[in-house]
Structure formats: structure tokens, C-alpha cells
Amino acid sequence: MRVHLRCLLAALALGSSTGCVLLGVGAAAGGVGGGVASAKASNQEQHSAATYAETVVANVVYFPAKALFAGAGAITSGVTYLATGGSHEPAGAVWRSAVDGDYILTPDMIEGSEPIHFVGEEQAPASGARS
């Protein structure tokens, strides 16, 4: 168990440092043309370089966590389907909760202007359905 944890931590550290280096190179290259691009597309949102770096680092941890959560939820949904004798409603609720939602964080989510949906939203009951 300790060896696997060390490997996971080393992979996360390597991935985040590689992402930061790539982000820095991309930011330096994009900085030159950024003035021209922003003049042409004034509607496009602008974020600081720190926000982009934070987004990359956060996704290094967030995406694998969401993928594991969704995988476990998909399996649990199948078990729920079998345990309820083929009932779609409870299995679908488990599926939506685990598999739906955001898999990638955006700069707007990091800045707090958009919500993060780790867990999928519950579906509203169909019109005419009774609770």
C-alpha cells in the first residue's frame, strides 16, 4: 500500500510540475500575440496567468478523483439495478449523481464565477408525476 501511495504522489508531483512548465512556456509564447488577439476579440474573457496555472494544478487532482468517483458510481448503479430487480429509477439516480457533473475545472470555476458540480444534479420529476 505504501509503495502505491508513493507512486501516486510521485506521479501527481511530476504531472503538476510538467503542467506548470508547459503552462509557463505557453503563456510566454501567447503573451506576444495576446495583445493582437484581445484587440480582435474583445468579447473573449481574460484571466490572469496565475488563474490558468491554478486551473492546471487543480485539474491534476480533480480529474482523477472525478473519474474514480464516476467509475465507482457506474458500478454501484449496475448493482442497484440488479438489486432492485431491474428498476430504472434508483439505478438512474445513482448514475446521474456519480457520472454527471464536471470532469474538468475551468478558470471561471477557479475564480468562483461558475459553480463546480462534482456530483451530478438531480433530475426534476416529469410533469404530471406525483411525489
Contacts in CASP RR format, 6 or more apart in sequence:
PFRMAT RR
TARGET T0000
AUTHOR 0000-0000-0000
METHOD contacts of the structure
MODEL  1
MRVHLRCLLAALALGSSTGCVLLGVGAAAGGVGGGVASAKASNQEQHSAA
TYAETVVANVVYFPAKALFAGAGAITSGVTYLATGGSHEPAGAVWRSAVD
GDYILTPDMIEGSEPIHFVGEEQAPASGARS
12 60 0 8 1.000
12 61 0 8 1.000
15 60 0 8 1.000
16 56 0 8 1.000
16 57 0 8 1.000
16 60 0 8 1.000
19 56 0 8 1.000
19 57 0 8 1.000
19 60 0 8 1.000
20 53 0 8 1.000
20 56 0 8 1.000
20 57 0 8 1.000
23 49 0 8 1.000
23 52 0 8 1.000
23 53 0 8 1.000
23 56 0 8 1.000
24 49 0 8 1.000
24 53 0 8 1.000
27 49 0 8 1.000
27 52 0 8 1.000
37 44 0 8 1.000
38 44 0 8 1.000
38 46 0 8 1.000
45 107 0 8 1.000
45 108 0 8 1.000
47 107 0 8 1.000
47 111 0 8 1.000
51 107 0 8 1.000
51 110 0 8 1.000
51 111 0 8 1.000
52 107 0 8 1.000
54 110 0 8 1.000
55 105 0 8 1.000
55 106 0 8 1.000
55 107 0 8 1.000
55 109 0 8 1.000
55 110 0 8 1.000
58 105 0 8 1.000
58 110 0 8 1.000
59 104 0 8 1.000
59 105 0 8 1.000
62 104 0 8 1.000
62 105 0 8 1.000
63 103 0 8 1.000
63 104 0 8 1.000
66 101 0 8 1.000
66 102 0 8 1.000
66 103 0 8 1.000
66 118 0 8 1.000
67 103 0 8 1.000
69 98 0 8 1.000
69 118 0 8 1.000
70 98 0 8 1.000
70 99 0 8 1.000
70 103 0 8 1.000
71 98 0 8 1.000
71 99 0 8 1.000
72 98 0 8 1.000
73 94 0 8 1.000
73 95 0 8 1.000
73 97 0 8 1.000
73 98 0 8 1.000
73 99 0 8 1.000
74 95 0 8 1.000
74 98 0 8 1.000
74 99 0 8 1.000
76 94 0 8 1.000
76 98 0 8 1.000
77 91 0 8 1.000
77 92 0 8 1.000
77 94 0 8 1.000
77 95 0 8 1.000
77 98 0 8 1.000
77 99 0 8 1.000
78 91 0 8 1.000
78 94 0 8 1.000
80 90 0 8 1.000
80 91 0 8 1.000
80 92 0 8 1.000
80 94 0 8 1.000
81 87 0 8 1.000
81 88 0 8 1.000
81 90 0 8 1.000
81 91 0 8 1.000
84 90 0 8 1.000
84 91 0 8 1.000
93 122 0 8 1.000
93 123 0 8 1.000
96 120 0 8 1.000
96 121 0 8 1.000
96 122 0 8 1.000
96 123 0 8 1.000
97 119 0 8 1.000
97 120 0 8 1.000
97 122 0 8 1.000
98 119 0 8 1.000
98 120 0 8 1.000
99 120 0 8 1.000
100 117 0 8 1.000
100 120 0 8 1.000
100 121 0 8 1.000
101 117 0 8 1.000
101 118 0 8 1.000
101 119 0 8 1.000
101 120 0 8 1.000
101 121 0 8 1.000
102 109 0 8 1.000
102 116 0 8 1.000
102 117 0 8 1.000
102 118 0 8 1.000
105 116 0 8 1.000
106 114 0 8 1.000
108 114 0 8 1.000
109 115 0 8 1.000
109 116 0 8 1.000
125 131 0 8 1.000
END
